[in-house]
Amino acid sequence: KNGSKQEMRTWAWSTVPEVRDAYEDYLRAPIIRAWKTDKNLDSKADVWTVTMQMPLSTGEKVHQVQALAFFEYHLDGRAHLSMDGLAYLEHSSPLPGVGLLIEGEARLNQRQALSI
């Protein structure tokens, strides 16, 4: 959101066409980059890094950020598993920001053994 006492604006972006259609009047395309890191060399992503840059016009300031990230995970070996995940982040400040770094961790809490 772009904040000032006179005007608050909301910008939106999504890779999902239906969401983009719903927010058509608020669309502004960011530059998004994502890559995975395989720390233990087992051919599975251990860390995902996602960066986003939102182009701003002169005088625009950012006071609040909200984001949703959806993930799909599949295991195809002796055990078969397919699951979806969601990460939500939110940050707001009375002072405008020039950047935001958020680190998080997603863990699977397995309650039953997988069928093999």
DSSP file (Angstrom, degrees, kcal/mol; ACC not computed):
  #  RESIDUE AA STRUCTURE BP1 BP2  ACC     N-H-->O    O-->H-N    N-H-->O    O-->H-N    TCO  KAPPA ALPHA  PHI   PSI    X-CA   Y-CA   Z-CA
    1    1 A K              0   0    0      0, 0.0    62,-1.9     0, 0.0    63,-0.9   0.000 360.0 360.0 360.0 141.0    0.0    0.0    0.0
    2    2 A N  E     -AB   9  62A   0      7,-2.2     7,-1.7    60,-0.2     2,-0.5  -0.868 360.0-155.1 -96.2 122.9    1.2    3.5   -0.8
    3    3 A G  E     +A    8   0A   0     58,-0.9     2,-0.3    -2,-0.6     5,-0.2  -0.868  32.3 132.3-116.7 135.3    0.5    5.7    2.2
    4    4 A S        -     0   0    0      3,-0.6    -2,-0.0    -2,-0.5    59,-0.0  -0.934  61.2-106.6-154.6 165.6    0.0    9.3    2.8
    5    5 A K  S    S+     0   0    0     -2,-0.3     3,-0.1     1,-0.2    -1,-0.0   0.808 120.8  44.5 -66.9 -26.4   -2.6   11.2    4.8
    6    6 A Q  S    S+     0   0    0      1,-0.2     2,-0.4    -3,-0.0    -1,-0.2   0.857 123.4  17.5 -83.8 -36.5   -4.2   12.3    1.5
    7    7 A E        -     0   0    0      2,-0.0    -3,-0.6     0, 0.0     2,-0.5  -0.992  49.9-170.1-147.5 132.7   -4.2    9.0   -0.4
    8    8 A M  E     -A    3   0A   0     -2,-0.4     2,-0.4    -5,-0.2    -5,-0.2  -0.990  18.0-171.5-117.6 129.4   -3.8    5.3    0.2
    9    9 A R  E     -A    2   0A   0     -7,-1.7    -7,-2.2    -2,-0.5     2,-0.4  -0.926  11.2-149.6-121.1 146.8   -3.4    3.1   -2.8
   10   10 A T        -     0   0    0     -2,-0.4     2,-0.4    -9,-0.2    -2,-0.0  -0.949   9.8-166.6-114.0 134.7   -3.4   -0.7   -3.0
   11   11 A W        -     0   0    0     -2,-0.4     2,-0.3     2,-0.0    16,-0.2  -0.919   8.9-173.7-117.0 148.2   -1.4   -2.6   -5.7
   12   12 A A  B     +d   27   0B   0     14,-2.6    16,-1.9    -2,-0.4     2,-0.3  -0.957  10.9 175.3-139.3 156.0   -1.9   -6.3   -6.4
   13   13 A W        +     0   0    0     -2,-0.3     2,-0.3    14,-0.2    16,-0.1  -0.961   4.9 170.0-156.7 147.9   -0.3   -9.0   -8.5
   14   14 A S        -     0   0    0     -2,-0.3     6,-0.0     1,-0.1    -2,-0.0  -0.986  37.5-139.3-154.1 152.2   -0.9  -12.7   -8.9
   15   15 A T  S    S+     0   0    0     -2,-0.3     3,-0.1     4,-0.0    -1,-0.1   0.525  86.6  91.0 -85.1  -7.5    0.2  -15.5  -11.2
   16   16 A V  S >> S-     0   0    0      1,-0.1     4,-2.2     2,-0.0     3,-0.6  -0.804  72.3-148.4 -92.1 118.0   -3.4  -16.8  -11.1
   17   17 A P  H 3> S+     0   0    0      0, 0.0     4,-2.4     0, 0.0     5,-0.2   0.850  95.6  55.1 -55.9 -38.3   -5.5  -15.2  -13.9
   18   18 A E  H 3> S+     0   0    0      2,-0.2     4,-1.7     1,-0.2     5,-0.1   0.872 108.9  47.8 -65.2 -36.2   -8.7  -15.2  -11.9
   19   19 A V  H <> S+     0   0    0     -3,-0.6     4,-1.7     2,-0.2    -1,-0.2   0.914 110.5  51.3 -69.6 -42.4   -7.1  -13.2   -9.1
   20   20 A R  H  < S+     0   0    0     -4,-2.2    -2,-0.2     1,-0.2    -1,-0.2   0.904 109.0  51.8 -60.4 -40.0   -5.6  -10.8  -11.6
   21   21 A D  H >< S+     0   0    0     -4,-2.4     3,-1.1     1,-0.2    -1,-0.2   0.899 108.5  50.9 -62.3 -40.3   -9.1  -10.3  -13.1
   22   22 A A  H 3< S+     0   0    0     -4,-1.7     3,-0.2     1,-0.3    -1,-0.2   0.816 118.3  37.7 -67.7 -30.4  -10.6   -9.6   -9.7
   23   23 A Y  T >< S+     0   0    0     -4,-1.7     3,-2.4     1,-0.2     4,-0.5  -0.013  76.3 133.4-108.8  28.2   -7.9   -6.9   -9.0
   24   24 A E  G X  S+     0   0    0     -3,-1.1     3,-0.9     1,-0.3    -1,-0.2   0.825  71.2  51.3 -51.1 -40.7   -7.7   -5.5  -12.5
   25   25 A D  G 3  S+     0   0    0      1,-0.2    -1,-0.3    -3,-0.2    -2,-0.1   0.603 114.2  45.0 -74.4 -10.1   -7.9   -1.9  -11.3
   26   26 A Y  G <  S+     0   0    0     -3,-2.4   -14,-2.6    -6,-0.2    -1,-0.2   0.287  81.2 133.0-115.9   8.3   -5.1   -2.4   -8.8
   27   27 A L  B <   +d   12   0B   0     -3,-0.9     2,-0.3    -4,-0.5   -14,-0.2  -0.389  16.8 159.2 -72.4 135.6   -2.6   -4.4  -10.9
   28   28 A R        -     0   0    0    -16,-1.9   -17,-0.0    -2,-0.1    -2,-0.0  -0.882  35.9-130.9-149.1 121.2    1.1   -3.5  -11.0
   29   29 A A        -     0   0    0     -2,-0.3     2,-0.1   -16,-0.1   -16,-0.1  -0.600  21.8-159.2 -81.1 121.8    3.5   -6.2  -12.1
   30   30 A P        -     0   0    0      0, 0.0     2,-0.7     0, 0.0    24,-0.2  -0.408  26.6-106.7 -85.8 170.7    6.5   -6.7   -9.8
   31   31 A I  E     -E   53   0C   0     22,-3.0    22,-2.3    -2,-0.1     2,-0.4  -0.911  43.9-172.7 -96.5 116.3    9.8   -8.3  -10.7
   32   32 A I  E     +E   52   0C   0     -2,-0.7     2,-0.4    20,-0.2    20,-0.2  -0.938  10.7 179.7-117.8 132.3    9.8  -11.7   -9.0
   33   33 A R  E     +E   51   0C   0     18,-2.4    18,-3.0    -2,-0.4     2,-0.4  -0.987   2.9 179.4-128.0 140.9   12.7  -14.1   -8.9
   34   34 A A  E     +E   50   0C   0     -2,-0.4     2,-0.3    16,-0.2    16,-0.2  -1.000   4.9 165.6-141.3 140.4   12.7  -17.5   -7.2
   35   35 A W  E     -E   49   0C   0     14,-2.1    14,-3.0    -2,-0.4     2,-0.3  -0.992  24.1-131.7-151.6 155.6   15.4  -20.2   -6.9
   36   36 A K  E     -E   48   0C   0     -2,-0.3     2,-0.4    12,-0.2    12,-0.2  -0.767   9.3-151.7-109.3 154.3   16.0  -23.3   -4.9
   37   37 A T  E     -E   47   0C   0     10,-2.7     9,-2.8    -2,-0.3    10,-1.8  -0.992   2.6-158.0-124.7 131.5   19.1  -24.5   -3.0
   38   38 A D    >   +     0   0    0     -2,-0.4     3,-0.9     7,-0.2     7,-0.1  -0.824  15.9 176.2-108.4  89.0   19.9  -28.1   -2.4
   39   39 A K  T 3  S+     0   0    0     -2,-0.8    -1,-0.2     1,-0.2     6,-0.1   0.844  79.1  38.9 -66.4 -36.4   22.2  -28.0    0.7
   40   40 A N  T 3  S-     0   0    0      4,-0.2    -1,-0.2     0, 0.0    -2,-0.0   0.294 104.8-122.9-102.0  10.5   22.6  -31.7    1.2
   41   41 A L  S <  S+     0   0    0     -3,-0.9    -2,-0.1     3,-0.1     4,-0.1   0.834  70.1 130.9  56.0  40.3   22.8  -32.6   -2.6
   42   42 A D  S    S-     0   0    0      2,-0.3    -1,-0.1     0, 0.0     3,-0.1   0.219  80.4-108.7-103.6  13.9   19.9  -35.1   -2.5
   43   43 A S  S    S+     0   0    0      1,-0.2     2,-0.4    -5,-0.1    -5,-0.0   0.644  88.1 108.4  68.3  17.9   18.2  -33.5   -5.6
   44   44 A K  S    S-     0   0    0     -7,-0.0    -2,-0.3    -8,-0.0     2,-0.3  -0.970  78.3-105.7-123.2 141.4   15.4  -32.0   -3.4
   45   45 A A        +     0   0    0     -2,-0.4    -7,-0.2     1,-0.2     3,-0.1  -0.465  34.1 175.6 -66.7 126.3   15.0  -28.3   -2.6
   46   46 A D  S    S+     0   0    0     -9,-2.8     2,-0.4     1,-0.3    -8,-0.2   0.716  72.4  24.1 -97.0 -30.4   16.0  -27.5    1.0
   47   47 A V  E     -E   37   0C   0    -10,-1.8   -10,-2.7    58,-0.0     2,-0.5  -1.000  62.9-160.0-138.6 134.9   15.6  -23.8    0.7
   48   48 A W  E     -E   36   0C   0     -2,-0.4     2,-0.5   -12,-0.2   -12,-0.2  -0.967   9.8-162.2-110.7 131.8   13.5  -21.6   -1.6
   49   49 A T  E     -E   35   0C   0    -14,-3.0   -14,-2.1    -2,-0.5     2,-0.4  -0.965   8.3-176.3-113.9 128.3   14.5  -18.0   -2.0
   50   50 A V  E     -E   34   0C   0     -2,-0.5     2,-0.4   -16,-0.2   -16,-0.2  -0.990   1.2-173.9-126.0 127.3   12.0  -15.6   -3.4
   51   51 A T  E     -E   33   0C   0    -18,-3.0   -18,-2.4    -2,-0.4     2,-0.4  -0.932   0.6-172.0-119.2 147.8   12.7  -11.9   -4.2
   52   52 A M  E     -E   32   0C   0     -2,-0.4     2,-0.5   -20,-0.2   -20,-0.2  -0.995   6.6-170.8-140.1 132.4   10.2   -9.3   -5.3
   53   53 A Q  E     -E   31   0C   0    -22,-2.3   -22,-3.0    -2,-0.4    -2,-0.0  -0.991   9.7-157.4-122.0 126.4   10.8   -5.7   -6.5
   54   54 A M        -     0   0    0     -2,-0.5     2,-0.2   -24,-0.2   -25,-0.1  -0.905  20.6-127.4-103.6 120.4    7.8   -3.4   -7.0
   55   55 A P        -     0   0    0      0, 0.0     2,-0.4     0, 0.0    -2,-0.0  -0.462  28.7-161.0 -67.0 134.5    8.4   -0.5   -9.3
   56   56 A L        -     0   0    0     -2,-0.2     2,-0.2     4,-0.1     3,-0.1  -0.907  11.8-131.5-118.1 145.2    7.5    2.8   -7.7
   57   57 A S    >   -     0   0    0     -2,-0.4     3,-2.2     1,-0.1     2,-0.0  -0.502  50.7 -71.3 -84.2 162.4    6.8    6.1   -9.3
   58   58 A T  T 3  S+     0   0    0      1,-0.3    -1,-0.1    -2,-0.2     3,-0.1  -0.306 122.6  16.0 -55.3 130.0    8.4    9.3   -8.0
   59   59 A G  T 3  S+     0   0    0      1,-0.3    -1,-0.3    -3,-0.1     2,-0.2   0.244  92.0 129.3  89.8 -13.4    6.9   10.2   -4.6
   60   60 A E    <   -     0   0    0     -3,-2.2     2,-0.3   -58,-0.0    -1,-0.3  -0.549  36.3-171.3 -76.9 140.8    5.3    6.8   -3.9
   61   61 A K        -     0   0    0     -2,-0.2   -58,-0.9    -3,-0.1     2,-0.5  -0.963  17.0-135.6-132.3 148.6    6.1    5.3   -0.6
   62   62 A V  E     +BC   2  97A   0     35,-0.5    35,-2.5    -2,-0.3   -60,-0.2  -0.918  30.2 159.3-110.0 125.4    5.4    1.8    0.8
   63   63 A H  E     +     0   0A   0    -62,-1.9    30,-2.3    -2,-0.5     2,-0.3   0.548  66.9  33.5-114.6 -17.5    4.1    1.5    4.4
   64   64 A Q  E     - C   0  92A   0    -63,-0.9     2,-0.4    28,-0.2    -1,-0.3  -1.000  55.8-171.8-146.8 141.4    2.5   -2.0    4.2
   65   65 A V  E     + C   0  91A   0     26,-2.9    26,-2.4    -2,-0.3     2,-0.4  -1.000   5.4 176.2-132.6 133.3    3.2   -5.3    2.5
   66   66 A Q  E     + C   0  90A   0     -2,-0.4     2,-0.3    24,-0.2    24,-0.2  -0.998  11.0 171.7-132.2 137.6    1.0   -8.4    2.4
   67   67 A A  E     - C   0  89A   0     22,-2.3    22,-2.4    -2,-0.4     2,-0.4  -0.999  20.6-159.2-148.0 146.9    1.8  -11.5    0.4
   68   68 A L  E     - C   0  88A   0     -2,-0.3     2,-0.4    20,-0.2    20,-0.2  -0.984  10.3-170.2-120.7 135.9    0.6  -15.1   -0.1
   69   69 A A  E     - C   0  87A   0     18,-2.5    18,-2.7    -2,-0.4     2,-0.4  -0.995   7.2-156.2-128.0 127.8    2.9  -17.8   -1.5
   70   70 A F  E     - C   0  86A   0     -2,-0.4     2,-0.4    16,-0.2    16,-0.2  -0.839  10.9-168.3-104.1 139.4    1.5  -21.2   -2.5
   71   71 A F  E     - C   0  85A   0     14,-2.7    14,-2.9    -2,-0.4     2,-0.4  -0.965  11.6-158.7-128.9 143.4    3.7  -24.2   -2.7
   72   72 A E  E     - C   0  84A   0     -2,-0.4     2,-0.4    12,-0.2    12,-0.2  -0.962  12.5-170.6-115.7 139.9    3.2  -27.8   -4.1
   73   73 A Y  E     - C   0  83A   0     10,-3.0    10,-2.7    -2,-0.4     2,-0.4  -0.998   3.5-177.0-134.3 132.8    5.4  -30.6   -2.8
   74   74 A H  E     - C   0  82A   0     -2,-0.4     2,-0.5     8,-0.2     8,-0.2  -0.990  12.6-163.8-131.6 136.7    5.6  -34.1   -4.3
   75   75 A L  E     + C   0  81A   0      6,-2.9     6,-1.9    -2,-0.4     2,-0.4  -0.988  12.0 175.7-114.1 126.7    7.6  -37.2   -3.3
   76   76 A D  E     + C   0  80A   0     -2,-0.5     4,-0.2     4,-0.2     2,-0.2  -0.827  45.8  75.7-132.8  93.6    7.9  -39.9   -5.9
   77   77 A G  S    S-     0   0    0      2,-1.2    -2,-0.0    -2,-0.4     3,-0.0  -0.514 110.0 -25.5-158.4-130.6   10.0  -42.8   -4.8
   78   78 A R  S    S+     0   0    0     -2,-0.2     2,-0.4     1,-0.1    -3,-0.0   0.866 136.6  44.6 -66.7 -34.1    9.2  -45.6   -2.4
   79   79 A A  S    S-     0   0    0      2,-0.0    -2,-1.2    35,-0.0     2,-0.5  -0.893  78.5-148.6-109.9 142.5    6.7  -43.3   -0.7
   80   80 A H  E     +C   76   0A   0     35,-0.6     2,-0.4    -2,-0.4    -4,-0.2  -0.941  25.7 161.0-112.7 128.0    4.2  -41.2   -2.7
   81   81 A L  E     -C   75   0A   0     -6,-1.9    -6,-2.9    -2,-0.5     2,-0.4  -0.996  15.8-178.6-146.6 137.8    3.1  -37.9   -1.3
   82   82 A S  E     +C   74   0A   0     -2,-0.4     2,-0.3    -8,-0.2    -8,-0.2  -0.981  18.5 159.7-136.9 124.9    1.5  -34.8   -2.7
   83   83 A M  E     -C   73   0A   0    -10,-2.7   -10,-3.0    -2,-0.4     2,-0.3  -0.981  28.2-140.4-145.7 157.3    0.8  -31.7   -0.6
   84   84 A D  E     -C   72   0A   0     -2,-0.3     2,-0.3   -12,-0.2   -12,-0.2  -0.871  18.7-169.0-114.4 149.2    0.1  -28.0   -0.9
   85   85 A G  E     -C   71   0A   0    -14,-2.9   -14,-2.7    -2,-0.3     2,-0.4  -0.928   8.3-153.6-135.8 161.5    1.3  -25.3    1.4
   86   86 A L  E     -C   70   0A   0     -2,-0.3     2,-0.4   -16,-0.2   -16,-0.2  -1.000   3.0-166.4-137.7 133.2    0.6  -21.7    2.0
   87   87 A A  E     -C   69   0A   0    -18,-2.7   -18,-2.5    -2,-0.4     2,-0.4  -0.980   8.3-168.9-118.4 134.2    2.9  -18.9    3.4
   88   88 A Y  E     -C   68   0A   0     -2,-0.4     2,-0.4   -20,-0.2   -20,-0.2  -0.977   5.1-178.2-122.8 133.7    1.4  -15.6    4.5
   89   89 A L  E     +C   67   0A   0    -22,-2.4   -22,-2.3    -2,-0.4     2,-0.3  -0.979   4.0 176.3-131.7 148.6    3.4  -12.5    5.4
   90   90 A E  E     +C   66   0A   0     -2,-0.4     2,-0.3   -24,-0.2   -24,-0.2  -0.986   3.1 169.0-149.1 137.7    2.4   -9.1    6.5
   91   91 A H  E     +C   65   0A   0    -26,-2.4   -26,-2.9    -2,-0.3     2,-0.3  -0.982   3.9 174.5-147.3 137.9    4.4   -6.1    7.6
   92   92 A S  E     +C   64   0A   0     -2,-0.3   -28,-0.2   -28,-0.2   -29,-0.0  -0.989   0.7 174.7-142.8 154.1    3.3   -2.5    8.2
   93   93 A S  E     -     0   0A   0    -30,-2.3     4,-0.1    -2,-0.3    -2,-0.0  -0.988  37.9-131.3-154.4 145.7    5.0    0.6    9.5
   94   94 A P  E    S+     0   0A   0      0, 0.0    -1,-0.1     0, 0.0   -30,-0.1   0.720  98.0  68.5 -70.8 -18.5    4.1    4.3   10.0
   95   95 A L  E    S-     0   0A   0    -32,-0.1     2,-0.1     1,-0.0    -2,-0.0  -0.808  96.2-109.7 -99.2 141.4    7.5    5.0    8.3
   96   96 A P  E     -     0   0A   0      0, 0.0     2,-0.3     0, 0.0   -33,-0.2  -0.382  34.4-137.4 -67.8 147.4    8.0    4.3    4.6
   97   97 A G  E     -C   62   0A   0    -35,-2.5   -35,-0.5     1,-0.1     3,-0.1  -0.719  20.3-163.1-106.1 156.1   10.3    1.4    3.8
   98   98 A V  S    S-     0   0    0      1,-0.4     2,-0.3    -2,-0.3    -1,-0.1   0.478  80.5  -7.5-108.0  -9.8   13.1    1.0    1.2
   99   99 A G        -     0   0    0      2,-0.0    -1,-0.4   -46,-0.0     2,-0.3  -0.966  56.8-147.3-173.8 164.9   13.2   -2.8    1.6
  100  100 A L        -     0   0    0     -2,-0.3     2,-0.5    -3,-0.1    -9,-0.0  -0.971   5.7-166.8-148.5 128.7   11.9   -5.7    3.6
  101  101 A L        +     0   0    0     -2,-0.3     2,-0.4     2,-0.0    -2,-0.0  -0.979  11.7 175.8-118.3 123.3   13.6   -9.0    4.5
  102  102 A I        -     0   0    0     -2,-0.5     2,-0.4     2,-0.0    -2,-0.0  -0.995   7.6-169.8-127.8 129.5   11.5  -11.8    5.9
  103  103 A E        +     0   0    0     -2,-0.4     2,-0.3     2,-0.0    -2,-0.0  -0.951  14.9 164.9-117.2 140.0   12.9  -15.3    6.6
  104  104 A G        -     0   0    0     -2,-0.4     2,-0.4     2,-0.0    -2,-0.0  -0.918  24.9-139.2-146.5 171.4   10.6  -18.2    7.5
  105  105 A E        -     0   0    0     -2,-0.3     2,-0.5   -58,-0.0   -58,-0.0  -0.999   6.2-157.6-139.0 134.3   10.6  -21.9    7.8
  106  106 A A        -     0   0    0     -2,-0.4     2,-0.4   -19,-0.0   -19,-0.0  -0.944  16.4-174.1-111.3 132.2    8.0  -24.4    6.8
  107  107 A R        -     0   0    0     -2,-0.5     2,-0.6     2,-0.0    -2,-0.0  -0.953  22.3-132.3-127.5 146.1    8.0  -27.8    8.5
  108  108 A L        -     0   0    0     -2,-0.4     2,-0.9     2,-0.0    -2,-0.0  -0.868  13.5-158.0 -95.0 123.5    5.9  -31.0    8.0
  109  109 A N        -     0   0    0     -2,-0.6     2,-0.5     2,-0.0    -2,-0.0  -0.847  14.4-159.1-101.6  96.2    4.6  -32.4   11.2
  110  110 A Q        +     0   0    0     -2,-0.9     3,-0.1     1,-0.2    -2,-0.0  -0.660  19.0 175.2 -84.2 120.8    4.0  -36.0   10.2
  111  111 A R        +     0   0    0     -2,-0.5     2,-0.3     1,-0.2    -1,-0.2   0.694  67.6  32.0 -97.3 -23.6    1.4  -37.8   12.5
  112  112 A Q  S    S-     0   0    0      0, 0.0    -1,-0.2     0, 0.0     2,-0.1  -0.967  89.2-100.9-134.4 151.0    1.2  -41.1   10.7
  113  113 A A        -     0   0    0     -2,-0.3     2,-0.2     1,-0.1    -2,-0.0  -0.393  42.0-111.0 -67.3 145.2    3.7  -43.2    8.7
  114  114 A L        -     0   0    0      1,-0.1     2,-0.4    -2,-0.1    -1,-0.1  -0.501  31.6-109.7 -73.7 145.7    3.4  -42.9    4.9
  115  115 A S              0   0    0    -35,-0.2   -35,-0.6    -2,-0.2    -1,-0.1  -0.640 360.0 360.0 -75.6 129.4    2.2  -46.0    3.1
  116  116 A I              0   0    0     -2,-0.4    -1,-0.1   -37,-0.1    -2,-0.0   0.360 360.0 360.0-113.9 360.0    5.0  -47.6    1.1
